[in-house]
Amino acid sequence: MAEMVLVGNFLEAAVRSATPLGFAALGALIAERAGVVNIGIEGSLVCGAFASFVVAGLLGPEVGFLAGGLAGMSLGLVFAVFVVALRAQQIIVGAAVSMLGLGLTASLHRIAVSSTGPGAPISTFLPLQVPVLSGIPVFGQAFISQPVTTYLLYALFPLVGWGLYRTVGGIALRAVGEQPSAAVSAGHSPARIQCAALLACGFLSGLGGATLVVAQTGIYSDGMSAGRGYIAMAIVALGRWTPRGVAAGALIFGGVSALQFLTQAVNWRVPYTIVLATPYLLTLVAMAALRGTRVAPAALGQTLNRP
Amino acid sequence: MFPVLYKTLPVNNLYEILTGKIVRLSTLLIVFIGVASCWPGEGSGVAGFRVALLTPGPISDQSWNASAFTGLMRIRDSLTAQTSHIQVKTPADFEENFRQYGASGYSLVIGHGFEFQDAAARVASSYPTTVFVTTGGETVRPNVAALSFAFDEPSFLAGMAAAAASKTGIIACVGGTELPPVKASFAAFVAGAQLMRPDVRVIVTYLGNWDDTGAGKEQALALIQRRVDVIFQNADAAGLGVFQAAREREGVLVIGSNTNQNTLAPASTIGSVVVDVPHAFLLVAKEVHAKTFTARVIRLGTRDNVVRWEPGPVFGQRVARAQQQRIDSVQTVMRSGSFTTPPSPSPR
């Protein structure tokens, strides 16, 4: 029984830690399936966290959550303007956008703190119990005793899967990521599709950042995204560029950070740094094992020719 | 007219121009904005005495870095100094920014943390007219000094209070990274707890960073699930997550670090281990300003009223009178300056 409680607690923490990663990784997936590597996700995450904190303090966590998404999306727009409209190098723009997001939020926060003092914690979404389902031992505790934002993420995975594989827009999006010229001859505009993908990516990443605030900590601190944007990219690679794989990948990375907390709390004599390094090693192993089999979108990272 | 204009416009060339120069310029511009927003802000004041501060984290952390910025502002106001602050991340940044300030002729440059020692020692000889001070550490050069706080003294008292307040007999520490001053503080906390209650269990944990507030909260929740009911946090911005966990979980108490954090979660804070960084900064700055500065390790403790145990709102409710008196008596010894932390058995 004690073990079951331990496992339940662990999985609950794993899902909690995986939620912001899941949102961001889903965004990264959409962008990468459209052929764009967006390392600016970190910037969208932190902007989402900041905006959601400010807005949630005024208008409640629901509006704050949405504001986080929009803030992330506006950074996605900056990225899209440079990468798609002006065809600048993706990695360089991505790095710049990440720095912009981190610098901008820190500056705004500093102005806010020096004028009004540190913001008080906002009220957060509390775990929402679902009748019957939440009562299932272990599973219920782990997956169905989460804030409503987590349930939204559960719904988004199949939705994105459906969108990518079963709709014309989704097929066109994947075509842009694989063979842009084919998409063009089918009458689609790669630029327009990539823009849409990047806005969606920014929005989802912003929601991921907002989750950290409105569904978890209730407070904002500078740089609280703490590299989750880069982990999201590793998750997409580990998940082999599929929604299902990304869901599993997010859960693995979430599980590993929960394991870091658990191993220290129960005093297992495993250095936590080793636990922290595991998912990265796993990603490397996965990449090495997949060498030869082509799973990444063929046109990933390419700057498209002028239409 | 319009179609004609359209035809005469060098659309292709325009496109080339747009995608060539503008892209490069705009990319530069956005990199610049990104960098600029991280760049130090120059304060105003009389030119001459200039003081710079490097913090390893955001000054909005309501802890270690916030207190340093308050200290810098106090130097500015008391000595009409011109001040500059920058937040730095990596050891390469430490050194680069030390050099920047040294080359600009700053009188005093403070690296706010134990981790700045090596960089200070490396750059100091190149800028002999600048005094480099690290908050923490033991490194001394002709123009390098270290502020060393007896952080272990109030940590010891915090351990006594935590053990007295705990109902389960299991208490914990949450640290940012395993910096020696943090480890020393936790060791003193363990020793204090064991003095108060020999059968107490103390779990010492580290997050691996100082920024991840979400991780701070998760670590606290994992500890609470292991029946920990008092948590001593020393993780700066990440530690704010520990307070959030305590706000959400009935009966869980927190002890704050560095600044007086007793108001962050008033209903669940036993007290704070406070370092009066502004006081210490001003002390050094005055010496440098008056040109009486000598390079040394400047040790400041309870006796100097620079570190102290600050009981919080629930201290009186959760710690019995007799135990409070024991804490007071140890504090009296510390004030006399004759306190040494008893060597503790290894934590855990």
HADDOCK unambig.tbl for C-alpha pairs under 7 A between the chains (distance, minus, plus):
assign (segid A and resid 86 and name CA) (segid B and resid 19 and name CA) 5.43 0.50 0.50
assign (segid A and resid 86 and name CA) (segid B and resid 23 and name CA) 5.92 0.50 0.50
assign (segid A and resid 87 and name CA) (segid B and resid 19 and name CA) 6.93 0.50 0.50
assign (segid A and resid 88 and name CA) (segid B and resid 23 and name CA) 6.23 0.50 0.50
assign (segid A and resid 93 and name CA) (segid B and resid 27 and name CA) 6.69 0.50 0.50
assign (segid A and resid 96 and name CA) (segid B and resid 30 and name CA) 6.40 0.50 0.50
assign (segid A and resid 96 and name CA) (segid B and resid 31 and name CA) 5.00 0.50 0.50
assign (segid A and resid 96 and name CA) (segid B and resid 34 and name CA) 6.61 0.50 0.50
assign (segid A and resid 99 and name CA) (segid B and resid 34 and name CA) 5.08 0.50 0.50
assign (segid A and resid 100 and name CA) (segid B and resid 33 and name CA) 6.63 0.50 0.50
assign (segid A and resid 100 and name CA) (segid B and resid 34 and name CA) 3.99 0.50 0.50
assign (segid A and resid 103 and name CA) (segid B and resid 34 and name CA) 5.61 0.50 0.50
assign (segid A and resid 103 and name CA) (segid B and resid 37 and name CA) 4.97 0.50 0.50
assign (segid A and resid 103 and name CA) (segid B and resid 38 and name CA) 5.38 0.50 0.50
assign (segid A and resid 104 and name CA) (segid B and resid 37 and name CA) 6.11 0.50 0.50
assign (segid A and resid 107 and name CA) (segid B and resid 37 and name CA) 6.18 0.50 0.50
assign (segid A and resid 110 and name CA) (segid B and resid 60 and name CA) 6.80 0.50 0.50
assign (segid A and resid 113 and name CA) (segid B and resid 60 and name CA) 6.91 0.50 0.50
assign (segid A and resid 212 and name CA) (segid B and resid 214 and name CA) 6.49 0.50 0.50
assign (segid A and resid 216 and name CA) (segid B and resid 214 and name CA) 6.82 0.50 0.50
assign (segid A and resid 217 and name CA) (segid B and resid 213 and name CA) 6.92 0.50 0.50
assign (segid A and resid 217 and name CA) (segid B and resid 214 and name CA) 5.93 0.50 0.50
assign (segid A and resid 217 and name CA) (segid B and resid 217 and name CA) 6.80 0.50 0.50
assign (segid A and resid 217 and name CA) (segid B and resid 241 and name CA) 5.92 0.50 0.50
assign (segid A and resid 217 and name CA) (segid B and resid 244 and name CA) 6.15 0.50 0.50
assign (segid A and resid 221 and name CA) (segid B and resid 61 and name CA) 6.77 0.50 0.50
assign (segid A and resid 221 and name CA) (segid B and resid 237 and name CA) 6.16 0.50 0.50
assign (segid A and resid 222 and name CA) (segid B and resid 58 and name CA) 6.23 0.50 0.50
assign (segid A and resid 223 and name CA) (segid B and resid 211 and name CA) 6.21 0.50 0.50
assign (segid A and resid 224 and name CA) (segid B and resid 211 and name CA) 5.54 0.50 0.50
assign (segid A and resid 224 and name CA) (segid B and resid 212 and name CA) 4.90 0.50 0.50
assign (segid A and resid 224 and name CA) (segid B and resid 213 and name CA) 5.97 0.50 0.50
assign (segid A and resid 225 and name CA) (segid B and resid 212 and name CA) 6.92 0.50 0.50
assign (segid A and resid 226 and name CA) (segid B and resid 211 and name CA) 6.55 0.50 0.50
assign (segid A and resid 226 and name CA) (segid B and resid 212 and name CA) 5.57 0.50 0.50
assign (segid A and resid 261 and name CA) (segid B and resid 218 and name CA) 6.94 0.50 0.50
assign (segid A and resid 261 and name CA) (segid B and resid 219 and name CA) 4.95 0.50 0.50
assign (segid A and resid 261 and name CA) (segid B and resid 222 and name CA) 6.12 0.50 0.50
assign (segid A and resid 262 and name CA) (segid B and resid 222 and name CA) 5.89 0.50 0.50
assign (segid A and resid 264 and name CA) (segid B and resid 205 and name CA) 5.67 0.50 0.50
assign (segid A and resid 265 and name CA) (segid B and resid 203 and name CA) 6.75 0.50 0.50
assign (segid A and resid 265 and name CA) (segid B and resid 222 and name CA) 6.12 0.50 0.50
assign (segid A and resid 265 and name CA) (segid B and resid 223 and name CA) 5.12 0.50 0.50
assign (segid A and resid 265 and name CA) (segid B and resid 226 and name CA) 6.78 0.50 0.50
